[in-house]
Amino acid sequence: MKIFLAASPHNSSTDEHSLLAIKSHIITSDPNNTLASNWSVGTYFCTWIGIKCSRKHLRVTWLDLSNMDLQGTIAKEIGNLSFLTYIDISSNSFSGVIPDEIGNLKRLRGLEMSYNQLIGEIPLSFGLLTNLEFLSIPGNYLSGHIPISLGNLSALTQLQLSNNSLSGSIPSSLGDLRALTSLDLSYNRLSGGIPLSLGQLSNLDTLFLISNSLDGIVFEDHFAKLEKLSWLTISSLKFKVKLDWVPPFQLQWLTLESCDIGGQFPQWVQMQKELLELEIVNCSISDTLSNSLYNYKNLLALDLSNNHIQGPIPNNISQMVPSLDILYLDQNNINGSLPDSLCEIKSLQVMDLSRNHLSGNLPGCLGNLHNLNAMKLSYNEISGVIPNSIGGAASSLQWLHLNNNNLTGKLPFSLKNCTKLKVVDIGDNMFSGNLPKWIGMLDLGVLRLRNNKFYGQIPLEVCQLLKLQILDLANNNLTGGIPNCFGNFSGMVVNPKLDNYHFATNYVGYWNLEGFNEVLKGVELEYSKTSRFVVNLDVSNNILVGEIPWELTRLSGLIGLNLSHNHLVGKIPERIGDMKSMESLDLSNNNLSGTIPSSLSDLSSISRLNLSYNNLSGKIPTGSQLQTLDYPSIYEGNPQLCGAPLTKKCEEASMVPSITDNHVAANEGDNIIDDKYGILSRSDRAGLHFKVPNPVLKETRQVVPVVDPALTLRCLSQINSKHSRI
């Protein structure tokens, strides 16, 4: 690859031609018509958008095309703009390789190319940009090694190469960049250890090396002269420092992930009294919190999750971390009860103590945490009831995770005051009573009550939760029918995979807090980063009766629907095929009858289907996706079904056609004539074709074709009986 590039005489005319060449390479998209309308020969190029020129030479010194939604490639003619001191093409969709010709720009001081779709390697010619102070190319698809020649950039203060696919080792030549204040190589595929030369960067303030494939040992010499270091992130390395090592720095932000730090909380970390954020995650700490947390008066965020921390939460934790906003202690071995001192940390916004061995009752003082946005205490051994005081956090609480504990009693009435709640997950406890009507006053995206002892009918007020994406009432003792108004859940109409839809439960704060367990496709999985794409309705394993409301077929964004193990009757809604996003459908173990609608074959995404143990009859529909579901167990327990994948073949004479959309009313659930005046129910009118005189309405209506004479006689008998009473 060339490093020394031929130069030619340049003037203002060269600049104009070079800019037009750059414009010509932006051929894919210029949605705002910015360059097309503004960069034209008829106007002076120094007045073009994104261009600045020097007053003395009238040459282009500044090129800023950032945040313009541009697509295309970077023209090599950019290397002819010899007076350029600054280039910013960040936050666009530029693709292709970075041209070597940028190495010609000897006056360049700032190069910002972040968040595009650039590929290939970092040009070796960048080593010629000896005046460069700022080099930023994160968020692309760059590969290959970091060029050793970057060590020549003696004026460089910031080097940001994160979020690419760079590989190989970190070149020791980067230790020659004595002016460097910020080095970000995180989220790449770098291997090997950290070169000792980085410890000589006496001006370094920020060092990000997290999320690579680094290995090796970290010694004191790696930090020898890093007196100004305030932000350090490292992962997957082994620390081998003396117990009495006193670091030359005082950090404000420290992140250690999956590092071997010796099992105990490091003494050198306890010396960092200026810390604002501390994350030591998955580092096998087996210490206690009392031995770990000293006097961190300024600490705002603490994450010690996924370790082996044991013992109770200290009774004086509010004195150890009095200013805390964020607390993650999940996935440890912490035991004991929640101390009242937690409630004294008034600034607390996020508290995640899930997946420990906490026991005892929830302290009544939790309602005093008026700034609390998220409380996650799931997967512990907490017992008792939810205290009424929880409503004291009404002004802020958005996430409430109490699932998988031993909680009992009813939902406290005070929860209705928490009108900002987006997620309520109290599944897998022993709550009982009726579902409260006031729950419809909330603004929920997730309501998960599965595996409790709730009973009674589902209140219609639940239908007011229009933004619901997950409604899980499975494994309770609910009775009555499935409300027709479930079809009004607009959050289940939008498919978040296809639409520009923002999940109602995104937590905005220091870090995103999302994730919960949900049964989908018959398996309970934990959804964390993909939780916004889960759209599920599960009322299985209850005592629900009646028919499946046809209104459910409006929920076109629904991915999972589970109505199994109830006492549902009637037909599968004919328009089931309108639920185009469906991946998992379970209607098994009910008393459903009639034929399987042919529209089922329209479910092109379905990968799990269970219609077993009903009273379904007729031929099993065929379709491209259905053909892949060739397990007979899907349909077992329906002796009147025939066709593949069952071994029972269909006889033409016994095949009953399913009702098509032309045979039903405009709304599938509407009766043909009001029951008050003696009409047929939906189950009675299947398979009929005759004219029914109504003496009250004085009109005749057409019904569906006759196919079953016995059914016809039974229905006529019902009609005559009802008319005789009018």
Number of C-alpha atoms within 10 A of each C-alpha: 7 11 15 13 13 8 11 8 7 13 16 16 11 17 23 20 17 19 23 18 16 19 19 16 15 19 12 13 13 16 12 11 12 15 21 13 9 15 22 15 10 7 10 11 24 20 12 17 14 17 18 19 18 13 9 6 11 15 24 24 21 21 22 16 20 18 13 19 16 25 19 20 22 21 22 16 18 23 20 22 27 22 22 24 19 20 22 18 22 24 19 19 22 26 17 16 18 20 17 20 22 24 21 22 23 18 17 24 19 21 20 19 24 25 22 22 21 25 18 16 17 22 21 18 21 23 18 19 24 20 18 24 19 20 20 19 22 25 21 22 21 26 18 16 17 22 18 14 17 24 18 18 23 19 17 24 19 21 21 19 24 25 22 23 21 26 18 16 17 23 18 14 16 25 18 17 25 19 17 24 19 21 20 20 24 23 20 24 20 23 16 16 16 21 17 16 18 26 19 20 25 20 18 25 19 21 21 20 24 23 20 22 19 22 16 13 17 19 16 16 15 17 20 18 18 23 19 17 23 18 20 18 19 20 24 21 22 18 16 13 17 11 9 9 11 14 17 14 18 18 24 18 20 20 18 21 19 19 19 19 19 15 14 15 21 17 14 14 17 15 18 20 16 15 23 19 21 21 17 24 21 20 24 21 24 17 17 19 19 16 11 17 16 15 16 21 17 17 22 20 23 21 17 23 24 22 21 20 26 19 18 18 20 19 14 15 21 19 17 19 22 21 19 24 22 22 20 19 23 23 21 23 19 24 18 17 17 21 18 17 16 23 20 18 20 17 17 24 22 25 21 20 23 24 21 23 20 25 18 16 17 20 18 15 17 22 19 17 23 20 19 24 23 23 21 20 24 25 21 21 20 25 17 16 17 20 19 15 18 24 21 20 22 23 17 18 28 23 25 18 20 23 26 21 21 20 25 17 15 17 20 15 15 16 22 19 18 20 18 18 24 24 26 18 21 24 26 21 21 21 24 17 14 17 20 16 13 15 21 17 15 19 20 26 25 25 22 24 24 26 21 21 20 25 17 15 17 21 17 14 16 23 19 18 23 19 20 28 31 24 22 22 24 25 21 22 20 25 17 16 17 22 19 16 16 22 19 19 22 17 23 29 22 19 22 20 13 10 9 9 13 10 18 17 22 18 17 9 12 13 10 11 17 16 15 18 16 21 17 21 20 15 9 10 12 13 15 12 12 12 17 21 18 22 27 23 27 22 23 24 21 21 20 25 17 16 21 22 20 19 19 26 21 19 27 21 27 28 25 23 23 24 23 24 21 21 21 24 19 19 22 21 20 21 20 24 19 18 23 20 25 26 19 21 22 21 23 24 21 21 20 26 18 22 23 24 21 20 18 24 19 19 21 17 15 22 15 17 23 22 23 21 21 23 21 25 19 22 26 21 17 16 14 11 16 21 13 11 15 13 14 13 14 19 23 16 16 18 14 17 23 21 15 18 19 17 9 13 12 16 11 9 6 11 14 15 15 17 17 13 12 8 16 19 12 9 10 17 17 13 15 17 15 12 11 8 16 20 20 20 16 16 13 15 20 24 20 20 16 14 12 16 14 16 12 10 10 7 10 12 11 13 19 17 14 14 14 13 11 9 16 19 12 11 19 16 12 16 18 11 12 15 16 9 8 10
